[in-house]
Amino acid sequence: MAAEKKSQSVTVETVGLSQREFLTLFLLNTLANRPNYPRAIHQDLKNQFTGKVHSYDYLCKIANQLAGSGHVTLKTEKGRNFYHITDKGRELLVWYRSNFQPRMFEVKKVIDRFAHDLTGYGDYSPVTENLPEEYRSYFSKIVSVKDLVRYITLKTADVRKSIYMGEVGDLLKAKFGWIASNGYLYDLAHEMEENGLLTGRWESEKRTKRFLRLTDEGQHHYKQIADSAAERVQEVQKYLSCVLHFLDESQEVS
């Protein structure tokens, strides 16, 4: 089987925020706690988010734009420029929280379940409902859905004599609260057969159900696929946790 490309590094942008949105949110959240000066804000940014180097100049540019739009003010105190959040800025922060927090929270529950299955530790909340449809495209953007489905398929095939993809779809819903289309599942199963990870046979001449078995090649690549999925999922977990932390208004200093 051809080697898989290494997955893209996880940054705040890959968990659903543009660079501008993220820096705006970070600045407003920081200033909601206390006024601060640019260098200290940038240092906090570097300490909390290590996945990408964020430009100090660009941070200042966003801060100055927020000052120009009335969301923050710039005051000189003891010879140093300090940014202060305004009421308008607090309203914008509330808007960011109401738009991003519910989506990230629901997606993180699904991510946590996959991480628990992949690593054997961490949070696992029983599934009470599936991930809302409006969040599924976001989920697919921040993780490798392909790796997760291949992992679950190969893991299931490793402990059963044979499986069919309808079972995998049911398992994804019951255990993780996430739904993949039947078309995607069957296309991926076909690809795994072509790559020699699985071998299959039709239940009957009607070709309505195809039973799949794990091959030696599939068993060989199973750990590699699981490790790749675990690495990506844990990185996404980390960033979602950080973003959710400062989306939480209870973290503000009263």
N, C-alpha and C positions, 0 to 999 in steps of 0.2 A: 504494500500500500504506500502511496506517495506520502512524503512527510507533510504534515499540516503546517500552515503558516502560524508563526507565533502570534497570539492575540495581541491586539493593541493595548498599550498601557492604559490603565484606568486613571482618568483625571476628573475634575469636577465637571468638565464639559461633557464627558461621556456618560455622566449620570443625570443628564437632562437640563443643564444650565449652560447658557452661552457664557463666554468670558465676561462680557459686559454685565449680564444679569448676575453672575456670581459675585463680581466685585462690588456691584451696587448693593446686593444683599449683605455681603460681608461688612461693608462700610456702615450701612444702616444698623445692622445688628450690633456691631462693635460700639457705635456711638449711642445706641439706646441704653447701654450700660453706663457709659461715662464719656465725656469729651476726651479726645486724644489727639496726638500730633502725628503727622504722616509717617515718620520713620518707625514709630512704635507700632502703628497699625500694620505696616508692611512686615515688621518682624513677627508680629502675631500671626500674620497670614502664612509666612514661611514655616513657622513652628507647627501650625495646625494642618497645613496641606502641603505635603512633601512630594506629591506626584508630579508637580509641574512647577517650573520657575515662573513666578508672576512678576512682571516688570514693575519696579517702583514708579517709573515715569507714567505707566499706564494707570496704575492705582491713583496717582495724583490727578491724572486727567479726568478720571471718572469722578473723583471727589470734587474737583473744580466744576464739573458739569452739574453735579448735584447742588453745589453752592449756587450756581447760576440759575437753576430751576427752583430754588427756594427750599430744597429738601434738607440742606445743611447750611450752617453759617460758619465762616472762618473768622476767628478772633485771635488777636495777639495777646498773650499773657506771659509776663516775665521774659519777654524777648523771643518767645516761641509761638508759632502759629498752631492753634488748636481748632479742630473741627467740632461743632456741636450739632446735634440733630434737632430739627424743628418739628412742630406739630404736623406739618405737611409730610416730613420725612417719616414720622411714625405711622402716618396713614398709609404710605407706600409700603412700609415694612409689613403692616398688617395684610395688605393686598398680596404681597409675595408669600407670606405664610399661608394664607387661605388658598392660594393657587397651587403651591408646590408641596406643602406638608402632607395633605391627604394622599396624594398620588405616591409620594415617596414612602410613606408609612405602609400603605397596602402592598407596594412592590417589595419592600424590605421583608415583610412577613413571608412572602414566597421565597425570596433569596435565602432567608434564615433557614427555611425548611430544607432547601437543597443543600446548604452548607452543612447542616446537621447530618443529612444522609451521606454526604461525601466525606466528612471528617469524623463523625461520631460524637461531636460535642457542639455546644452552643445552644441557642434558643430554638425551641420547636413548639409552635402553637398549633393545636389541632385545627384541621380545616372545618370551618363552619359554613363558608361560602367561597365560591371561586373568585379569582381576581376579576374585578369589573372589566367589561369589554373595553371601556375607554382607556384603561391603563395597560392593555396587553401590548400595544405597539411600543410603548415606552419600555416595558419589560424586555421586549425583544431587541430593543436598541442597546441596552446596557449590558446584556450578557450574551454569551454564545448559546443561543437556543439549540443549535445543532449539536454542540458538545453535550448539553444536558440531556437531550433526547437520546443521543447515542449511548451515553452513560447508563441511563435507566434501562434502555433496551438490552444492552449487553449484560448488565447486572442481573436483570430478570432472566435472561436466557441462560445465564451461568448457573442458576439454581433450579431451572426447570428443563424437562426434556425437550419441550418445544413451546413456542409462544406465537401469538399473532398480534398485529399492531393495535387492534381494537382493545386488547388487554392493556397494552402500554398506555393508550389514551385514557382508559379508565383509571389506571394507577396514578397518572399525572394529576388527574382531577381529585381523586380521593386523598392522596398523600401530600400533594403540594398546592392544591387549589389553583392550578393553572391548566388552561385548555389549549391544546394544539389542534389544528384542523386535521381531519382524517386524510385529506389530500397531502398535507405536509408529512404526516407520519408515514404514509405509504411510499411517497417519493424518497424519503430518507431510508426506509427499509430497502427499497430497490437499490439505492446507492451503496448501502452497506453490503448487500449481496454482491454487487459488481466489484466491490473492493475486497471481497473474500472474507469479510467479518462474520457473515451469516450465510447459511444455506437454507433453501426453502423448498416446499412442495405444496401444491394446491390440495385442499381438502377433497375436492371433487372436480369433475369435468366442468362444472358451472363456474369455477374459478372465482368464487365469492370470498373464500377465506384461505389465506396462505400461512401455513405453519412454518416457523423459522427455528433453526437450531444454531447454536454458537459453534463456530469453527475453531480450529487450533490457532488460526491467524487472528480471529476475533479475541480469543482468550489472551493472546500475546499482546495485543494493542489495548486491551481493556484498561489496564492500569495507567497507561500513558494518557488515554482519553480522560480517565477519572482525575488524574493529577492536574491535567490542563484545566478541566472544568472547576476543580477545587480552587486552584490558584486564582482564576478569574473571579469566581463567586466571592472569595474572601476579600479580594481587593475592592469589589463593588460594595460589599458589606461595610468595609471600613469607611469608605467615602460617604455612603448613605447615612451612616451613624453620625459622622461629623456634621454633615449638612443638616440632618434632623435635629441635632443638638442645638445648633444656633437658630433653627426655625422655631424652637420651643420657647414661647414667650416666658415660661416660668424661669428660664435661665437669666432673665433680665434682673439687674440689681435694682431693687425698689428704692 
